Amino acid sequence: MKKRQSKKERELKHHARRISIKEGIFATVKNSFGGHYVSPFAIAINASNSIVAMMSSISGLLGPMSQIFGSRIIQKYPRKKLVTKTVFLDALSWLFYVLIAVLFLNNILITTLPLLLLVLFSVHIFIHSLGIPAWYSWMGDIVDEKYRGRWFAKRSLVDGVFTGILTITSALLLDFFKTRNLLIIGFAIFFFVALLGRFVCWHLLKRQYAPKFKPEKKSYFSFGNFLLGAPKNNFGKFTIFRSLLSFATSISEALLVVYLLRDLQFSYFTYILVVLFGAGVALSTVGLWGKLADKYGNYFVLKITSIGIPLFPILWILHPSPIYLLFVPSLIRGVSWAGFNLVSTNFIYDNVSQQKRAFAFSYYNMLNGIGVFLGAGLGAILIKTLNIPAIKPLFVIFLISAIIRFFVIIIMLPKFKEVRKVRKSPTIKVLPHLLLRTFKTTFKAEVSEIVHINKYIKE
């Protein structure tokens, strides 16, 4: 009897994972037509550079605050119910941006619209983030630990293929709208498409199996207790490292859109291509990172992918050519962050028990968000106050970001370690051969996934 129940459980989880991959595909619709264009939309309605930077800053703080609240709700509210309700409200909140576009087109509140956008964007971020801890907890229960790296890599691969196709399509469409003086109408249409994509996610999540989860009161630990213990435990040290890196990264990252669209005067297509080209190419390395993480540990991949992170800001400003930006900073950034972000999530799963997972993710994201808030806030202040003769303020900001990233990685990375039993890390001498060999084997599997990608759409 138990064996039959166990088989049924495995089948339910397998089906849930397939639905999750499909749900991720439709989430890319939201990102490709919505998320990627909120900052360009702010620029289009004449928001200042500071407000564009503040949008990133506020999202970094409000999102994690919402997640902490969301992690507490799980104690009294089923995870699936919380996720589906927040996704439904997230879908509706894309109407905020449509409203602002309509007001701008009718010359209503023109001077205050950037500030209104900032406020409504903040509300949207709070709503979107509320169900994230529940989602992470839910996913952790339907994905087996042994294959977690490879499964999340596959999900990222499928999502990335659709993101690339949809984002390039949306960028071409937006340039088409711009050449016909219909740019704001184009943004409004995009945000409505994002709304529809999110509604499909809501429909799919309602069909997805959720294993039973009964939270234990003793599993609760407060944010204050987490902060006190963070410097003393492995997960806490990793969280401090990640939040400091987010601080350093956000100093320049929030202003990249300003640099590409205002300083270099790129078209929307060129802007999107430059920003996402590296991420697209990095799809071919996702399987590599997942397989290496399962075999040698997440910490091993963190060390490798951290090498390029301090270089990105400097590489962006060395040359304004789109070809250079495509094949150097964008490519290196995409490959590095693809592996880094993948194993960062898996590292949390490895270090935290099932009962404490939702709290851990929310507290991790809270500290990470504080880093984003302070970093983007510093970038906003610097872009407004820096006045150095013969040097563009943006260049100085990018250089500051690079230096801080370097010191964070050098100082903080050695302070935590791998907790799973994994194979001994390969030496530097054999590492290039190992990366090449693993890439070849995983690339064949990824090509097969892409060729048969329609299986994730068909019922």
C-alpha positions as CSV (number, residue, x, y, z in Angstrom):
1,M,0.0,0.0,0.0
2,K,2.8,2.4,1.0
3,K,4.7,1.5,-2.2
4,R,1.7,2.3,-4.4
5,Q,1.2,5.6,-2.6
6,S,4.9,6.4,-3.1
7,K,4.6,5.7,-6.8
8,K,1.6,8.0,-7.0
9,E,3.5,10.7,-5.2
10,R,6.4,10.4,-7.6
11,E,4.0,10.7,-10.6
12,L,2.3,13.7,-9.1
13,K,5.6,15.4,-8.5
14,H,6.7,14.6,-12.1
15,H,3.6,16.1,-13.5
16,A,4.0,19.1,-11.2
17,R,7.5,19.7,-12.5
18,R,6.3,19.6,-16.1
19,I,3.6,22.1,-15.3
20,S,6.2,24.3,-13.5
21,I,8.3,24.4,-16.7
22,K,5.3,25.4,-18.7
23,E,4.4,28.1,-16.1
24,G,7.9,29.4,-16.4
25,I,7.5,29.8,-20.1
26,F,4.5,32.0,-19.7
27,A,6.3,33.9,-17.0
28,T,8.8,34.8,-19.7
29,V,5.9,36.5,-21.6
30,K,5.5,38.8,-18.6
31,N,9.2,39.5,-18.4
32,S,9.8,39.9,-22.1
33,F,6.9,42.3,-22.7
34,G,6.7,43.9,-19.2
35,G,9.6,43.5,-16.8
36,H,12.4,44.4,-19.3
37,Y,10.5,47.6,-20.3
38,V,9.5,49.3,-17.0
39,S,12.8,51.3,-16.9
40,P,12.7,52.2,-20.6
41,F,9.0,53.3,-20.1
42,A,10.1,55.5,-17.2
43,I,12.7,57.2,-19.5
44,A,10.0,57.5,-22.3
45,I,7.7,59.5,-19.9
46,N,10.7,61.8,-19.0
47,A,11.6,60.3,-15.6
48,S,15.0,61.7,-14.3
49,N,18.1,59.5,-14.0
50,S,17.6,59.5,-10.3
51,I,14.1,58.2,-10.4
52,V,15.2,55.4,-12.8
53,A,17.9,54.4,-10.3
54,M,15.4,54.8,-7.4
55,M,13.0,52.3,-9.0
56,S,15.7,49.6,-8.7
57,S,16.5,50.8,-5.2
58,I,13.0,50.7,-4.0
59,S,12.3,47.3,-5.6
60,G,15.3,45.9,-3.8
61,L,13.9,46.9,-0.4
62,L,10.1,46.6,-0.8
63,G,10.3,43.2,-2.5
64,P,12.2,41.4,0.4
65,M,10.1,43.2,3.0
66,S,7.0,41.7,1.3
67,Q,8.7,38.3,1.3
68,I,9.2,38.4,5.0
69,F,5.5,39.1,5.5
70,G,4.8,36.3,3.0
71,S,7.0,33.8,4.9
72,R,4.9,34.5,8.0
73,I,1.6,34.0,6.2
74,I,2.7,30.4,5.2
75,Q,2.3,29.5,8.9
76,K,-1.5,30.0,8.6
77,Y,-2.1,29.9,4.8
78,P,-1.6,27.0,2.3
79,R,1.4,27.6,0.0
80,K,-0.5,27.0,-3.2
81,K,-3.3,29.3,-2.2
82,L,-0.9,32.1,-1.3
83,V,1.0,31.7,-4.6
84,T,-2.0,31.6,-6.8
85,K,-3.7,34.6,-5.2
86,T,-0.5,36.8,-5.4
87,V,0.1,35.8,-9.0
88,F,-3.6,36.8,-9.8
89,L,-3.1,40.2,-8.2
90,D,0.4,40.5,-9.9
91,A,-1.4,40.0,-13.2
92,L,-3.9,42.8,-12.5
93,S,-1.2,45.2,-11.3
94,W,0.1,45.5,-14.9
95,L,-2.9,47.7,-15.4
96,F,-1.0,50.4,-13.3
97,Y,1.4,50.9,-16.2
98,V,-1.4,50.9,-18.8
99,L,-3.1,53.7,-16.8
100,I,0.1,55.8,-16.7
101,A,0.5,55.4,-20.4
102,V,-3.1,56.6,-21.0
103,L,-2.6,59.6,-18.7
104,F,0.6,60.5,-20.6
105,L,-1.1,60.2,-24.0
106,N,-3.8,62.6,-22.8
107,N,-1.4,65.1,-21.2
108,I,-2.8,64.5,-17.7
109,L,-0.5,65.0,-14.7
110,I,2.5,65.0,-17.0
111,T,5.0,66.4,-14.5
112,T,3.9,64.1,-11.7
113,L,3.6,60.9,-13.8
114,P,7.3,59.8,-13.1
115,L,6.6,60.0,-9.4
116,L,3.2,58.2,-9.8
117,L,5.0,55.5,-11.7
118,L,7.5,55.1,-8.9
119,V,4.7,54.7,-6.3
120,L,2.6,52.3,-8.4
121,F,5.8,50.3,-9.3
122,S,6.4,50.0,-5.5
123,V,2.9,48.6,-5.0
124,H,3.4,46.2,-7.8
125,I,6.7,44.9,-6.4
126,F,5.1,44.4,-3.0
127,I,2.3,42.3,-4.5
128,H,4.6,40.3,-6.8
129,S,7.0,39.4,-4.0
130,L,4.4,38.3,-1.4
131,G,4.2,34.7,-2.7
132,I,7.9,34.2,-3.5
133,P,8.8,32.4,-0.2
134,A,5.9,30.1,-0.6
135,W,6.8,29.3,-4.2
136,Y,10.4,28.5,-3.3
137,S,9.2,26.2,-0.5
138,W,6.8,24.5,-2.8
139,M,9.4,24.0,-5.5
140,G,11.8,22.5,-3.0
141,D,9.3,19.8,-2.2
142,I,8.6,18.7,-5.8
143,V,12.3,18.6,-7.0
144,D,14.5,15.8,-5.7
145,E,17.7,17.0,-4.1
146,K,19.9,14.6,-6.2
147,Y,18.9,16.2,-9.5
148,R,18.1,19.7,-8.3
149,G,20.9,21.4,-10.2
150,R,20.1,19.7,-13.5
151,W,16.3,20.3,-13.2
152,F,16.6,24.0,-12.4
153,A,19.1,24.2,-15.2
154,K,16.6,22.6,-17.6
155,R,13.9,25.0,-16.5
156,S,16.2,27.9,-17.0
157,L,17.2,26.7,-20.4
158,V,13.6,26.3,-21.6
159,D,12.6,29.7,-20.1
160,G,15.7,31.3,-21.7
161,V,14.9,30.1,-25.2
162,F,11.4,31.7,-25.0
163,T,12.8,34.8,-23.3
164,G,15.3,35.3,-26.2
165,I,12.7,34.9,-28.9
166,L,10.0,37.0,-27.2
167,T,12.4,39.8,-26.1
168,I,13.9,40.2,-29.6
169,T,10.4,40.3,-31.0
170,S,9.2,42.8,-28.5
171,A,12.2,45.1,-29.1
172,L,11.6,45.1,-32.9
173,L,8.0,45.9,-32.3
174,L,8.8,48.7,-29.9
175,D,11.2,50.3,-32.5
176,F,8.3,49.9,-35.0
177,F,6.0,51.8,-32.7
178,K,8.7,54.5,-32.1
179,T,9.3,55.2,-35.8
180,R,5.5,55.9,-36.1
181,N,5.3,58.1,-33.1
182,L,3.3,55.4,-31.2
183,L,5.9,54.6,-28.6
184,I,3.7,55.1,-25.5
185,I,0.9,53.1,-27.2
186,G,3.4,50.3,-27.8
187,F,4.3,50.3,-24.1
188,A,0.7,50.1,-23.1
189,I,0.1,47.1,-25.5
190,F,3.2,45.4,-24.1
191,F,2.0,45.8,-20.5
192,F,-1.3,44.3,-21.4
193,V,0.4,41.3,-23.0
194,A,2.4,40.9,-19.7
195,L,-0.9,40.9,-17.9
196,L,-2.2,38.1,-20.1
197,G,0.9,36.1,-19.7
198,R,0.7,36.3,-15.9
199,F,-3.0,35.2,-16.0
200,V,-1.9,32.0,-17.8
201,C,0.7,31.4,-15.1
202,W,-2.1,31.7,-12.5
203,H,-4.2,29.2,-14.4
204,L,-1.3,26.7,-14.6
205,L,-0.3,27.1,-10.9
206,K,-3.9,26.2,-9.9
207,R,-3.4,22.9,-11.7
208,Q,0.0,22.1,-10.2
209,Y,0.3,19.5,-7.4
210,A,1.4,20.8,-4.0
211,P,2.7,18.2,-1.5
212,K,1.2,18.4,2.0
213,F,3.1,20.8,4.2
214,K,2.4,21.3,7.9
215,P,4.5,24.1,9.3
216,E,5.9,23.5,12.8
217,K,5.9,26.4,15.3
218,K,9.4,25.5,16.5
219,S,10.7,26.0,12.9
220,Y,10.0,29.8,13.1
221,F,13.0,32.1,13.7
222,S,12.8,35.8,13.6
223,F,14.7,38.1,11.3
224,G,16.5,39.5,14.3
225,N,17.6,36.0,15.4
226,F,18.8,35.4,11.8
227,L,20.9,38.6,11.8
228,L,22.5,37.7,15.2
229,G,23.4,34.2,14.0
230,A,24.4,35.1,10.4
231,P,28.1,35.7,11.1
232,K,28.4,32.3,12.9
233,N,26.7,29.9,10.5
234,N,27.4,28.8,6.9
235,F,24.1,30.0,5.4
236,G,24.4,33.3,7.2
237,K,27.9,33.9,5.9
238,F,26.7,33.1,2.4
239,T,23.8,35.5,2.8
240,I,26.1,38.3,3.9
241,F,28.4,37.7,0.9
242,R,25.4,37.8,-1.5
243,S,23.9,41.0,0.0
244,L,27.3,42.8,-0.1
245,L,27.7,41.7,-3.7
246,S,24.2,43.0,-4.5
247,F,25.2,46.3,-3.0
248,A,28.3,46.5,-5.2
249,T,26.4,45.4,-8.3
250,S,23.5,47.7,-7.9
251,I,25.6,50.8,-7.8
252,S,26.1,50.6,-11.5
253,E,23.5,48.1,-12.7
254,A,20.5,50.4,-12.2
255,L,22.2,53.0,-14.4
256,L,23.1,50.6,-17.3
257,V,19.8,51.4,-19.0
258,V,20.6,55.2,-18.7
259,Y,24.0,54.6,-20.2
260,L,22.8,52.6,-23.2
261,L,19.6,54.5,-24.0
262,R,20.5,58.1,-23.1
263,D,24.3,58.3,-23.4
264,L,24.8,55.9,-26.4
265,Q,21.4,56.6,-27.9
266,F,20.8,53.0,-28.8
267,S,17.5,51.9,-30.4
268,Y,15.3,49.6,-28.3
269,F,16.3,46.7,-30.4
270,T,20.0,47.3,-29.9
271,Y,19.5,48.0,-26.2
272,I,17.7,44.7,-25.7
273,L,20.1,42.8,-27.8
274,V,23.1,44.1,-25.9
275,V,21.5,43.6,-22.5
276,L,20.2,40.1,-23.2
277,F,22.7,38.7,-25.8
278,G,25.0,37.3,-23.1
279,A,22.1,35.8,-21.2
280,G,20.9,34.1,-24.4
281,V,24.4,32.6,-25.2
282,A,24.6,31.6,-21.5
283,L,21.7,29.2,-22.1
284,S,24.3,26.8,-23.6
285,T,26.2,26.8,-20.3
286,V,23.3,26.4,-17.9
287,G,23.4,22.6,-18.2
288,L,27.2,22.7,-17.6
289,W,26.8,24.6,-14.3
290,G,23.9,22.4,-13.1
291,K,25.9,19.2,-13.8
292,L,29.0,20.5,-12.2
293,A,27.0,21.7,-9.2
294,D,25.5,18.3,-8.7
295,K,28.9,16.6,-9.0
296,Y,31.3,19.0,-7.3
297,G,29.0,21.2,-5.3
298,N,27.4,24.6,-5.6
299,Y,30.4,26.3,-3.8
300,F,32.7,25.1,-6.5
301,V,30.6,26.7,-9.3
302,L,30.2,29.9,-7.2
303,K,34.0,30.2,-7.1
304,I,34.4,29.8,-10.9
305,T,31.5,32.2,-11.8
306,S,32.6,34.9,-9.4
307,I,35.8,35.5,-11.3
308,G,34.2,37.6,-14.0
309,I,31.7,39.6,-11.8
310,P,34.1,42.5,-10.9
311,L,35.0,42.9,-14.6
312,F,31.6,43.8,-16.0
313,P,31.3,47.5,-15.1
314,I,34.7,48.3,-16.5
315,L,34.1,46.3,-19.7
316,W,30.9,48.2,-20.4
317,I,32.7,51.6,-20.6
318,L,35.8,50.5,-22.6
319,H,34.2,50.9,-26.0
320,P,30.7,52.1,-27.2
321,S,30.5,49.8,-30.2
322,P,27.4,47.5,-30.1
323,I,29.5,44.7,-31.5
324,Y,32.0,45.0,-28.7
325,L,29.3,45.3,-26.1
326,L,27.6,42.2,-27.4
327,F,30.6,39.9,-27.5
328,V,32.6,41.1,-24.5
329,P,30.7,42.5,-21.5
330,S,27.3,41.1,-22.3
331,L,28.7,37.6,-23.1
332,I,30.9,37.4,-20.0
333,R,28.2,38.8,-17.8
334,G,25.6,36.3,-19.1
335,V,27.7,33.2,-18.7
336,S,28.9,34.2,-15.2
337,W,25.5,35.2,-13.8
338,A,23.8,32.2,-15.3
339,G,25.9,29.8,-13.2
340,F,26.1,32.1,-10.2
341,N,22.3,32.6,-9.8
342,L,21.6,28.9,-10.5
343,V,23.8,27.6,-7.7
344,S,23.0,30.4,-5.3
345,T,19.4,29.2,-5.1
346,N,20.5,25.5,-4.9
347,F,23.0,26.5,-2.1
348,I,20.1,27.7,0.0
349,Y,18.1,24.5,-0.5
350,D,21.2,22.5,0.6
351,N,21.8,24.6,3.8
352,V,18.2,25.0,5.1
353,S,15.7,22.4,6.2
354,Q,12.3,22.0,4.6
355,Q,10.5,23.6,7.6
356,K,12.7,26.7,7.7
357,R,13.0,27.1,3.9
358,A,10.4,29.9,3.4
359,F,11.9,32.0,6.3
360,A,15.4,31.4,5.0
361,F,14.6,32.5,1.5
362,S,12.7,35.6,2.7
363,Y,15.5,36.7,5.1
364,Y,18.1,36.0,2.4
365,N,16.2,38.1,0.0
366,M,15.7,40.8,2.6
367,L,19.4,41.2,3.2
368,N,20.0,40.9,-0.5
369,G,17.3,43.6,-1.1
370,I,18.8,45.9,1.4
371,G,22.1,45.6,-0.5
372,V,20.2,46.5,-3.8
373,F,18.4,49.4,-2.1
374,L,21.6,50.9,-0.7
375,G,23.7,50.2,-3.8
376,A,21.1,51.7,-6.3
377,G,20.4,54.5,-3.8
378,L,24.1,55.3,-3.8
379,G,24.2,55.2,-7.6
380,A,21.2,57.6,-7.7
381,I,23.0,60.0,-5.4
382,L,26.3,59.8,-7.3
383,I,24.8,60.4,-10.7
384,K,23.2,63.5,-9.3
385,T,26.1,64.9,-7.4
386,L,29.3,63.8,-9.1
387,N,31.0,66.5,-11.2
388,I,34.5,65.6,-12.2
389,P,36.0,67.5,-15.1
390,A,36.8,65.5,-18.3
391,I,35.2,62.3,-16.8
392,K,31.6,61.2,-17.2
393,P,30.0,60.6,-13.8
394,L,28.7,57.2,-15.1
395,F,32.2,56.0,-15.8
396,V,33.3,56.9,-12.2
397,I,30.2,55.0,-10.8
398,F,31.0,51.9,-12.9
399,L,34.6,52.0,-11.7
400,I,33.5,52.3,-8.0
401,S,31.1,49.3,-8.5
402,A,33.9,47.2,-10.0
403,I,36.3,47.9,-7.1
404,I,33.8,47.1,-4.4
405,R,32.8,43.8,-6.2
406,F,36.4,42.7,-6.3
407,F,36.9,43.2,-2.5
408,V,33.6,41.6,-1.6
409,I,34.5,38.4,-3.5
410,I,38.1,38.3,-2.3
411,I,37.2,38.8,1.4
412,M,33.8,37.1,1.8
413,L,33.9,34.0,-0.6
414,P,36.4,32.0,1.6
415,K,34.2,32.5,4.7
416,F,31.6,29.8,3.9
417,K,31.8,26.3,2.4
418,E,30.0,23.4,0.7
419,V,27.8,21.3,3.0
420,R,26.9,18.4,0.7
421,K,29.1,15.4,0.2
422,V,30.5,15.9,-3.2
423,R,33.5,14.9,-5.2
424,K,36.8,16.6,-4.6
425,S,37.2,19.8,-6.7
426,P,39.4,19.4,-9.8
427,T,42.7,21.2,-9.8
428,I,43.3,24.4,-11.9
429,K,45.4,22.3,-14.3
430,V,42.6,20.0,-15.3
431,L,39.7,22.5,-14.9
432,P,39.7,23.8,-18.5
433,H,39.6,20.2,-19.9
434,L,36.8,19.3,-17.4
435,L,34.7,22.4,-18.4
436,L,35.1,21.7,-22.1
437,R,34.3,18.0,-21.7
438,T,31.2,18.6,-19.5
439,F,30.0,21.4,-21.8
440,K,30.1,19.0,-24.8
441,T,28.0,16.4,-23.1
442,T,25.4,18.8,-21.7
443,F,25.2,20.8,-24.9
444,K,24.0,17.8,-26.8
445,A,21.3,17.3,-24.2
446,E,20.3,20.9,-24.4
447,V,20.0,20.9,-28.2
448,S,17.7,18.0,-27.8
449,E,15.6,19.9,-25.3
450,I,15.4,22.9,-27.6
451,V,14.5,20.7,-30.6
452,H,11.7,19.1,-28.7
453,I,10.7,22.2,-26.8
454,N,7.1,21.9,-28.0
455,K,6.6,19.0,-25.5
456,Y,6.5,21.6,-22.8
457,I,3.6,23.5,-24.5
458,K,1.4,20.5,-25.5
459,E,-0.9,19.1,-22.9
